[in-house]
Amino acid sequence: MSAGRRLGRLLGRVDERPARMPLMERGRFDVCVMAILKDEAPNMEEWLCHHMAIGVDHFFLYDNGSTDELHEVLRPYADYGVVTTVYFPMRGLQRDANNHVVRFFGDTTEWIAYVDIDEFLVPENDESISEVMARYPDAEQVLLSRKEFCYSGHRTPPTGLVTENYREHSVQVPRVGTSEILAKPIIRPRGTARVGIHNATTVHGRTVNTAGEPTSERATVIADPSYANLQMNHYFTKSWQEFQAKRNRATTSTHSFQLPDVPFDIPATVDHVIDRWQPRTRALMDEMGQLSRSPSRYGSKLRLAGFPISDMFGREAAAAVSNEVAGLAEASKKLSFRPLPIAGARGAMARGEDYDYEAAPGRFLASPHLAQELAWLQADVAWSIAVDAPPLEVDGGSLDEVEVAEEGVVVTVRFDGQGGSLIIPEGGLALRCHALAYVLRVSAPAAPVDVELAVREAGGWCPVVAYPMPGSGTYVGLIGLEKKPRTIDAVRITLDGASEVAVYDLALLSFG
Amino acid sequence: MTLRRRLSRAMNPSPGVPTVGSPAVDGAVGGQRKAPRKPPRKNWRSRPPNVTGRGALIDEPGLRLAIVCIVKNEADYLEEWLCFHFALGVDHVFLYDNGSTDGTFELLETYANHGLVTIVNWPLPGGQLGAYNHALRFFGPSVDWLAFVDVDEFIVPVKDDDIPTILARYPEAADLRMPRAEFGFSGHRTQPVGLVIEAYADIANTDGRDASKGPRVKTALQPSGISSVDIHSSTVADALPQLSDGSTVDAPRETVEPSELMEVVQVNHYYTRSWEEFEAKRFRGSATGRLPRPGLPFDLATIRVDTKAQRFAPQTRAMMERIHSLAPKPFLYGSQLGLSHFPVPNDLGRFAEFAIVNMSAGFEEAERGPAFRLKNHYPAVGFVGDLGTTEYEASPGCLSSSDHARALADHVRGEVCTTSEATEVVLESGSASLSLDVSAPGQRRRYALGFVISTDAPLRLSAQNKRHDGSTGASVSAELTTDSTWAGVLDLDERPHPVERVDVSFSGAGTTVRVLDLFLLSYG
């Protein structure tokens, strides 16, 4: 137990959290994908989103010395917890990386699929990859049969998605005149002794094909191809131009040989199994594009239960609030005092009267403390009462504007009964985290005031945080509304027990 | 050990033996004389038995202690810091890179390729906490202990000689809260030459901390008992996973306070280093995304002088030399990885087969594939083929001087470093020996022995490394089972060593051995 937490227990202000399990024993991924890649930046988005669409939990990407903008493209995926990129400079030994991922990441996941950037896993039916893998409860390795897609009539690189542009596959690819189907493995790390490129050596030899039938685990060329349940589309050639360039490039594998040529007019079969996933892939590409370039915390899309929140929002908010209330002239990372305990919320709040704080309209928003917080979060002010467009709405009361000499306008709300709500009719950008900054002078005939913050999501109100204000007074607060990016269109602040509220500052911050 | 590992052990008390067929030679067509132009592509692999017959790779033990660290543009300091810790028994470093642009990757290539460092790309600004918990979650199951320190922090044993000895004292500790010692400028205005651990010895109050609060701490933890980790602390799990019979799994749960550790271990924090370096560092963003750091006066009072780290300077230098003597781009990953086993593919043998077969097929130029299949008589890493089954007439130097040997060397990113003249060896009382000197004896390299030999009776060929420090490597031997001409390439060592010479000995029932070709191939 950390000293701070022990102190918190002594002071009785640690909320009753559920007991904590060791982090590494708390759930794990179902299916992860491993790929080793070099200079594949333009192809990453579709590939990642397609596999996210079929339900892949996490990607382990081994960067074999890319010199393109790979890391720029991967940034949102890395920051939100979708990919883990390992810099793996070994030349030419894909197998070393394949084994590295088993040894170092194998315990985090039930299955690891080895999928190159030109390969796409495609469930045959409308079920996610983890549902497909649940069909093989005893298998240690599932060998997929690859479908080799060819030019599909494209001499030059077409625009749009690879999976939409190339529809034709042929058993004569990659070697004309043969009909060899190459295997790719999905392995259960628990039962894997070592991994090659096209197959792995399992501990008990339980290798099956996708139909669930036992098959030889030593075959690179699969003897009994099966496309039941799950197939792998390999976009081997893409367009004629791209294939000629690929033939002259070294690969990451040791037994790289000059690729044989594939004639442009090779007879081919059309395959539409991937079609059902394309709308989901496009939707995910849109969603990833909408996310903030730089989130404030790691892992909001990490599909692991119980991953610690791991950001310093609460700490930074405590510094901003306490230093503002204490009247510090410059931002500091140190706290002037400990703000009020607000169990269950990320953020900080202090009562101005306790520290001789004089509220003035716009003072908090213009302070260096909030500016530092905005800079640190890379946050935008999505709505503020100073701009007041669209105007603040009130539920259960009436709204007055009271001019304060030289300083601006204070909005005063009188509630008819005991309490009511302020509604910010604005949510900012789609898919962001939000925080509320406020300076409110609350009058409450009977303390305390119960505060509930709620957001409107897809038309419905959804409460996010509730905490008390101990009684009448001026409250300076900075409260986070959610841990993961959301799309909201309004925020409601319910003050139960308040008769009047003077709004000196109120702003909605949105950040990644 | 993780729950899953424990569960699996319980369910499979003895790790199962993989049910693969006979090693090495499945699918080989011995004695095929035709030389089709197209190389057959089915199943070239030969499986060395030293890696089959084992359990799951994730259960391979060996990584006792790893360090987790997040860096941005620390190339100047990384080398000493890494080597200090490797010299003191750290097995692996998980390095999260927060967007370095200063040659950190180039510097780390040797470390990464030899399996000492795993570099994770971590672009998130201020992502230190996320990185730490990522490491706890993703790498926790791989190692027994994780220590979370920065590049300016060195874990210094106070009375022991290495860090694992310290950890062994606390088997029940989940969280070892190591006290930190804060070092000041120690009189250096500019960056001194030499090691940081030698240049700075003055302890000073660099963080304005109240001395009565005790030192700041850094944590070393056993991941199986920890539920989350913070920059200076971690949270010991207060619930443990249950097995199906309702019993809970045991995990270390104790916290060892810094006051108990004062006489055992300290973390030397070289926060300022020299005045110039500190002034530059102050305005750089930190991994926690905070404000510029406050300045410090150069004449900061020295509280006391602490030279505990200095006794490890020779070890640190020796480790730096050791790393420098490794090939930056080895052929195989992980030669310094402390795991008991990491799969070793027999690529050397495969490429040797290409070379020997294509030579005996009479090809002038190397091919990436064998002209025909030749039975591999060597069960470990390498290849030995019986040229008597081909029509090839071996001549002196036929392999080492050919394009095929050059291609083999290229494939394994090595070079043919020593060749011996063709010679006849007389077997006196059944044995004889030769030796080959290595051309660059100070460098740590792996070596393979290539040979073409005619024998008049079954023969055993053995080879052994003689190392720089007088020790010897393991003896490897190949059985040449018939009177014939044999060609082969044998891997001499699993890991790179500073080899001085290689002794080759022959023993058998015959009288003479015609050594047509004998050479050493050095590779990383």
Interface residues (C-beta under 8 A of the other chain):
Chain A: M1 S2 A3 G4 R5 P18 A19 R20 M21 P22 L23 M24 E25 R26 D63 H71 L74 R75 A78 D79 T84 T85 V86 Y87 F88 P89 M90 R91 L93 R95 D96 A97 N99 H100 V102 R103 F104 F105 G106 D107 T108 P189 R190 G191 T192 A193 R194 V195 G196 T201 T202 V203 H204 G205 E217 R218 A219 T220 V221 T254 H255 S256 F257 Q258 S294 P295 S296 R297 Y298 G299 L304 F307 P308 S310 D311 M312 A331 S332 K333 Q372 W376
Chain B: T2 L3 R4 R5 S8 P15 G16 P18 T19 V20 G21 D26 R41 K42 N43 W44 R45 R47 V51 T52 R54 G55 A56 L57 I58 E60 D97 F105 L108 E109 A112 N113 T118 I119 V120 N121 W122 P123 L124 P125 G126 G127 L129 G130 A131 Y132 N133 H134 L136 R137 F138 F139 G140 P141 S142 P223 S224 G225 I226 S227 S228 V229 D230 S233 S234 T235 V236 A237 D238 A239 L240 P241 V249 A251 T255 T288 G289 R290 L291 K329 F331 L332 Y333 G334 L339 F342 P343 P345 D347 R350 R368 G369 H411 R413
